[in-house]
Amino acid sequence: MDNLIRFSVSDLSKITNHRSGEVKYGEKMVTIPKEQDVLEFLKKCEQQFVLFGIPEDIGVRANFGRPGADSAWESAIKSIANIQHNRFCKGSQIVILGHLDCSEEMEAIKDLDFNKITDRKKMSELVVKIDKEVVHIVSQIVKAGKTPIVIGGGHNNAYGNIKGTALAKGKPINAINFDAHSDFRIMEGRHSGNGFKYAYEEGFLKNYFIFGLHESYTSKSVLKELKDLENRVRFNTYDEVNIRREKNFQTEIELAHSFIKNDCYGIEIDLDAIPNIASSAMTLSGFSVEELRRFIYFFGKHQNAAYLHICEGAPSLDNEKNNHLVGKLIGYLVTDFIKGKVEIDS
C-alpha cells in the first residue's frame, strides 16, 4: 500500500470539534500507527469497518462529467469525525485507513480536455493506474476479514471495489447499484461510466442490479444490452417506482435483494441519484435522502454485504456556504450502513 496516505491521530484531532460533555467519532475512531504493518494491524484489531478515501475525478472527466468528486473525501471525513459517539452509533467500530494518493494523477490531467480523444485516452490510462491501487487496497482489507467503506471519487472506482473483493473471496461477487445511470457503457477505455461493464466482462461481477435508472438518461443500446443479459443483469427505473407508481419502493428493494443476496455483494451508491446534491451529474429529480438511507440500511443488514462505496459527491461544486452538506450526507449513509451490519452481528 505504498500509495496510501495514512490517517493519524493528529489528523483526527485537527478535524474534530471537541466539546465539553460530548464524545465525537473523532475521539473514538482508530488509526493505524505509522510503525505498524497495515495488513497485520487489520487482522488483529477488533474493529469491523475500514474507512478510506479516493480523492480523484479523473474517471468522471473521461466520461464527460463535471469535475469536483475529488473533494468528497475531505468533506466526508470532517463530518464523520464530528458525529456523536453514543449508544446508537459508535466511532470505536471504525478504523480510518487514510486515502489513496492521487495527487500525481490529478496533476497530470490538470490541462487535459475531455473533448479531445487523445486527452480522454490519457485520462483512461490514469484511471487504470488508480484501478490497480484500489484493487490492492480493497483486497487486503477484505482478506483481513474486514468491511471496506470507500468514499470516492468517481464511480470508476466500482471496478476496483468489485475486483478487489472478488480476488479476496476467490470468486465473482454480486453488486447493487443505486444510480440514475447503469455505468454499463461500452468498453472504450476506463472511465466512470463503464466500471461495472469491465468488471462483468472480466469475470469479477456475477449478478448486477441497477436500482432507479432514469429512463430519459439511459441509451437505447444500453437498454437492449441489459435486456439481453437479464439472467445476470437486472434493473428497475425511478420513473416506474416514483413517477408512474407501477412498482413499490419496498417491494423493489426486496426483489433486488433476492437477486444478489446468495453471494457476497457490494453496495454502490452514486449521489447523482439524489436531487440537489452537488455531484458530477447533478439532478433535480430522483429518490429522496430518506429513501436512500432506508436502502443502505436494508442492504447493509445482511451477512453477505461485503462493502459500501459512496461516490460522485462533489462538495466543491456546491454553494460555498453549504459545501459541508455533501460530507454530512455521507456521514449519515456511513452510520446507516454500520447500524445495519452491527445489528445482524449482535
N, C-alpha and C positions, 0 to 999 in steps of 0.2 A: 504493500500500500504506500509506495513511495510518493505518489502524488496526492496523498491525503493530508490536509492541514488539520491537525487535531485540535479539538476544543479543550481549553484548560480551565482550571478552577478560577484563575484570574480573569479569563474571558467571560466566564459566567457571572462573576461578581460585578463586572463593569456594566452588564446589561440588566442586572436585577435591581429593581427599585425596592430596597429594604425599607421595612416599615415596622415600627414597634407594635407588638401584639399580633403580627401576622407572619405566616411562613409561606414563602413563594417556591415555585418549582425550581427556580434558580439556586435555592439554598439546599435542595434535596437531590437534584439530578446528579448523576455520577459521570465523571470524566475519567479518561484513561491516562494514568501517569506517563510522562514522557519516556521514562526509562523502561516501561513495560511493553512487551510484545502484544500487539492488538489482539491477535487470534487467541493467544493463551489467556489473556485477560477475559475475553468474551466467553471462553469455555468455562471459566471458573466462577464468574460473577453470578449473582442471583437475579439480576435484572433481566427481564424478558425482551424489552424493546430497545432497539438501537436506532438512534436518530442521526441522519446525516443529510447534507445538502449538496445540490449540484447547481452552482450559480452560473448558468450559461443560457444563451438564447440563440445559439448557432443553428440548431435544428429548426427553430421557428423561422429564422431568416431564410434558410434554404427552402422553406415551404411557403415563401411569400407572406409570412406573418409579420406583425409589428414586434420589434424588439422590446425588451423590458423584463422578460421572465427571469433574467439573471438576478434580479433584485429581490426575489421572493424569499430566498433562504435567510438573508439578513433580517428582513421584516418579521418572518415567522419565528425565528429563534428568540428575538427580543420579546415577542408576545408570549411565547411558550414559557420563557423564563419567569414571567410575571403572573402566570396562572396561580391561583391559590392552592396550596397543598392542604388537603383536608380529607375527611373520610370518604368523599365521593370520588376524588381523583388524587393520586399520589405521584409527585415528581420522582420519588425514590424508585419507581418502576422503570425508569429510563436511563440508558447510557447515551450521552451525547458523544458521538464519534468525531464529528467535525464536518468538513466539507471538502469536496474534490477541488483541487487547484486547477481551475480552468483559465487562469489569467493569461497564459501564453496563447491559448487558442482564441480567447476573446480579443487579444491584441492583434492577432493575425487576421481577424475578419473586420477590423475597425473600418477599413477603407474599401471593403468589397461591396459590390452592388448586386443584389439578388435578381435584378432584371437581366443581368449578363450571364449567359450559360456557363462561361468559363469560371466566373466567380462563384456561381452556385455549386459547380463541381468541386472547387476548393473547399467550400463550406461543408459539403458532404464528406469529403476526406477527413476534415477535422471532427465531424460527428462520429466517424468510425473510430478515431483515436479515443474519444470520450467513451464510446460504447465499450471498448476493451477495459477501461478503468472501472466503469460501472459494473460490468460483468464480474470482474475480480472482487470488488468490494462486497457486492451483494452475495456472491457465492461463499465468501469467507464468513459473513455474518450468519447465513443460513446453515453452513456446515457446523458452526459453533452452537447450533440449536436455538438461535435467537430469531426474533421477528424484526425485519427492517422496516423503518418508517422513513420514506425518502421524500424530500422536499425538492422539487425541480425549480427552475429548469423547464425545458420544453418536453413535449410528450414523446420526442425521440428516445428519451430515456426508458420508456416502457420496454424497449427491446433488451436493454442491459439488465433490467429487473427480471424479465421473464427468462432470459438465457442463463443469468447467474443463478436463479433459483432452480431452474431445471438441471443445471450441471451439478449443483449441490445435492439435489434429490436423486439424481441418476436417471431421470425420466422426464418427459414433457409435462408441463403444467397447464392448467386452465387459467382463464382471466375473465374478469367482469370489468367493463369499461363504461363509466358514467360520463357520457360525452355527447356533444352535439354533432360530432363527426366520427366516422368509422376508423380513421387513421389506418386504412387498409388500401391506400393508393398504390399505384404501380411502383415496381422496384427500379426507380430511375436514379438511384443514388440515395444515400441515407438522409432523411430529414424528419421533421416532427409529424408528418402525415403518413408515414408508412412503417412505423416501428412494429406494429402487430403483423403486418404482411410479411416482413422479413423474418420475424420470429416463427410465424406459421410455416413459411416455405422452407426454413432451415430445420424444422422438426422440433423446435423447443416449445411451441404453443400447440396444445391439443384442442380443447374446446374454448371457444371465444364468444362472449355475449356482449353486444353493444346496447347499452341502456339509454334510450331517449334520443335517438338520431333525429336531427332536424331535416324534415323531408325536402325543404327548399334548398338545402346546402349539402345534399348528397347526390353525386353524379349518377347518371343513368348506367354507366359502365360499372360503377361500384355496386349499385343495387343489383345488377344482373349477376355479378360475381358472388355476392352474398347469397343470392337465391340458389346459385349452382352449388354452393358449399354448405347448404343449410343443415346437413348432418353434423357439421362441426362448428359452423359459424352462424349464430342467430342474432336477431335484434328486434327491438320494438322502436316506435318513434314517439317523440314528445307529442306530436300532433294527435296520434291515436289516443294517448293517455290523458292529456290535459286540455286539448282543444276540442276534438270531436267526442271525447269521453266514451270511446268504443271499448277501452280497456281500463282496468282499475289499477292504480299505482301499487297497492299492497299485493294484489294478485300477481302482477307482473314481476315484482321483486321475488316472490316465491317461485314463479316459473323459471326465472333466470337462475335462481339458486339451485333448483333441481337439475339444471343443465350442467352446472360446473362443480357441484359440491362433493362428488365422489372421488375427486383427486385434489391435490393441493392447488390453490388458486391465488392469483394476485388480484388486489383491488386497486384499480386505476381510476383516478379522479381528475378530470380536466375542468378547471374552474371557468372555462369559457362556456360551460353549460348553464351557468347561473347568471341571471340578469344583473346588469350594472356592476359586475365585478371586473375591475381592471385586469385585462388579460390580452393575449396576442390577438384573439378573435372575439373581442367583447360583444355581447349580445344584449338586446333589450327584452327578449322573450325566452323563457326557459323555466326549469324547475326551481322551486324556492330553496333557500338555505335550509329551512326546516326539513324539506323532503330529502335533501342531500344528507343531512345529519342522520335522519332515520335510516337511509340507505346504508351508510357506512356502519352504523351500529349493528344493523341486521346482518350484513355480510361479515363483519368482524367477529360476530358471536358464533363462530364455528371453528372447530379444531383444524380444518383444512385451509383456513385463511392464512396465507403464508407471508404476505407483506401488504403494506399500504403505500401508494405513491400518489402524491398530490402535486399537480403540475400546472403550468401555463399562467399562473397568477403573476401579475406584473405591477407591483406597487408603484414603480416609477412612472407608470402611465396614469396614475390616479391624481385627483386634485391634491395639491400639496398639503392642505390641511387634513386630508383624510387618507394619506398614503400609508397609515398604520393599519387600516381596516382589513386589507388582504391578509396580513400576518395574523390579525386577531381571528379571522375566519379559519385560517389554517390551524390555529391553536384549538378552536372548538372541534374541528374534524379529527385532529390527533387524539384528543381526550375521548371523543365518542368511540373511536376505534379501540382504544385501550380498555375502556369500560366494557365493551362487548367481549373482548378477548379474555379479560380477567374474570368476567362472570362465568365463562364456561370452564375455567380452570379452578374456580373456588367451590 
